[in-house]
């Protein structure tokens, strides 16, 4: 395997890793996980949280989509309701 290729299980991040990626405090990430806004799993007897990179990407994508919908709502007097509830790439 070439050195630049990711290892199979590099897909999991600690909560500290996620905090670094998002440039937020660790407590913010804990709150996202505990509120189920960010999908995570517990590993081992100590129950340390791990976040799959894809779950983090999904969370970020969802936040962009939420912001897009908010901007549409704020900019238009009459909003096409399906536009607020369906992502353009999922039509």
Secondary structure as GFF3:
##gff-version 3
##sequence-region A 1 91
A	DSSP	beta_strand	12	13	.	.	.	ID=ss1
A	DSSP	alpha_helix	15	22	.	.	.	ID=ss2
A	DSSP	alpha_helix	26	34	.	.	.	ID=ss3
A	DSSP	beta_strand	41	43	.	.	.	ID=ss4
A	DSSP	beta_strand	48	52	.	.	.	ID=ss5
A	DSSP	alpha_helix	53	75	.	.	.	ID=ss6
A	DSSP	alpha_helix	81	85	.	.	.	ID=ss7
A	DSSP	three_ten_helix	88	90	.	.	.	ID=ss8
###
